[in-house]
Amino acid sequence: MTQTLTAPALSATDRCDRCNAQAYVRVILPGGADLLFCGHHWNRHEPVLRPQAIEVVDETHRLNEAPAADSR
């Protein structure tokens, strides 16, 4: 059986490796190491990291989403 690595979805507890802000991008590198970035640091490092990445989970679209309505 062949295993496929799939990066888990990012949550509010995932933090940018550079500044500790909420992470919106996960970069999986060869060998399985992963890096987490906020939108700002991903924009800064994307040109170098994207060609090296095995997978990029980019959830920066969530930065512009409206908060969920309170259903109380």
LOTIMI-598404 format. One record per residue (C-alpha): x, y, z; residue number from 1. Coordinates in nm, 2 decimals. Last residue first. Layout:
N
node east = X	north = Y	up = Z	pos = NUM
...
end
This chain:
72
node east = -2.68	north = 3.27	up = 2.07	pos = 72
node east = -2.58	north = 3.22	up = 1.70	pos = 71
node east = -2.29	north = 3.47	up = 1.69	pos = 70
node east = -2.23	north = 3.54	up = 1.32	pos = 69
node east = -1.91	north = 3.40	up = 1.18	pos = 68
node east = -1.63	north = 3.65	up = 1.12	pos = 67
node east = -1.61	north = 3.80	up = 0.78	pos = 66
node east = -1.35	north = 3.64	up = 0.55	pos = 65
node east = -1.06	north = 3.86	up = 0.43	pos = 64
node east = -0.78	north = 3.67	up = 0.60	pos = 63
node east = -0.93	north = 3.34	up = 0.50	pos = 62
node east = -0.80	north = 3.38	up = 0.15	pos = 61
node east = -0.46	north = 3.33	up = 0.30	pos = 60
node east = -0.53	north = 2.96	up = 0.33	pos = 59
node east = -0.23	north = 2.84	up = 0.13	pos = 58
node east = -0.13	north = 2.48	up = 0.19	pos = 57
node east = 0.19	north = 2.44	up = -0.01	pos = 56
node east = 0.32	north = 2.10	up = -0.10	pos = 55
node east = 0.65	north = 1.95	up = -0.21	pos = 54
node east = 0.82	north = 2.28	up = -0.17	pos = 53
node east = 1.15	north = 2.39	up = -0.32	pos = 52
node east = 1.00	north = 2.60	up = -0.60	pos = 51
node east = 0.76	north = 2.77	up = -0.35	pos = 50
node east = 1.03	north = 2.85	up = -0.09	pos = 49
node east = 1.23	north = 3.12	up = -0.27	pos = 48
node east = 0.96	north = 3.32	up = -0.43	pos = 47
node east = 0.73	north = 3.26	up = -0.13	pos = 46
node east = 0.95	north = 3.42	up = 0.14	pos = 45
node east = 0.82	north = 3.77	up = 0.17	pos = 44
node east = 0.46	north = 3.70	up = 0.08	pos = 43
node east = 0.47	north = 3.41	up = 0.32	pos = 42
node east = 0.60	north = 3.64	up = 0.59	pos = 41
node east = 0.31	north = 3.88	up = 0.56	pos = 40
node east = 0.04	north = 3.61	up = 0.53	pos = 39
node east = 0.15	north = 3.43	up = 0.84	pos = 38
node east = 0.39	north = 3.14	up = 0.79	pos = 37
node east = 0.43	north = 2.78	up = 0.90	pos = 36
node east = 0.71	north = 2.56	up = 0.79	pos = 35
node east = 0.71	north = 2.18	up = 0.74	pos = 34
node east = 0.97	north = 1.91	up = 0.74	pos = 33
node east = 0.87	north = 1.60	up = 0.55	pos = 32
node east = 1.20	north = 1.51	up = 0.39	pos = 31
node east = 1.15	north = 1.75	up = 0.10	pos = 30
node east = 0.96	north = 2.06	up = 0.23	pos = 29
node east = 0.60	north = 2.10	up = 0.33	pos = 28
node east = 0.50	north = 2.47	up = 0.34	pos = 27
node east = 0.20	north = 2.56	up = 0.56	pos = 26
node east = 0.03	north = 2.90	up = 0.50	pos = 25
node east = -0.22	north = 3.09	up = 0.71	pos = 24
node east = -0.03	north = 3.09	up = 1.04	pos = 23
node east = -0.16	north = 3.31	up = 1.32	pos = 22
node east = 0.12	north = 3.55	up = 1.44	pos = 21
node east = 0.42	north = 3.40	up = 1.61	pos = 20
node east = 0.67	north = 3.61	up = 1.42	pos = 19
node east = 0.89	north = 3.39	up = 1.21	pos = 18
node east = 0.76	north = 3.04	up = 1.26	pos = 17
node east = 0.40	north = 3.16	up = 1.21	pos = 16
node east = 0.16	north = 3.01	up = 1.46	pos = 15
node east = -0.10	north = 2.73	up = 1.44	pos = 14
node east = -0.35	north = 2.76	up = 1.72	pos = 13
node east = -0.61	north = 2.93	up = 1.50	pos = 12
node east = -0.62	north = 2.62	up = 1.29	pos = 11
node east = -0.45	north = 2.51	up = 0.96	pos = 10
node east = -0.58	north = 2.21	up = 0.77	pos = 9
node east = -0.36	north = 1.90	up = 0.79	pos = 8
node east = -0.09	north = 1.84	up = 0.53	pos = 7
node east = -0.15	north = 1.53	up = 0.33	pos = 6
node east = 0.12	north = 1.26	up = 0.30	pos = 5
node east = 0.01	north = 0.98	up = 0.07	pos = 4
node east = 0.09	north = 0.62	up = 0.17	pos = 3
node east = 0.13	north = 0.35	up = -0.09	pos = 2
node east = 0.00	north = 0.00	up = 0.00	pos = 1
end
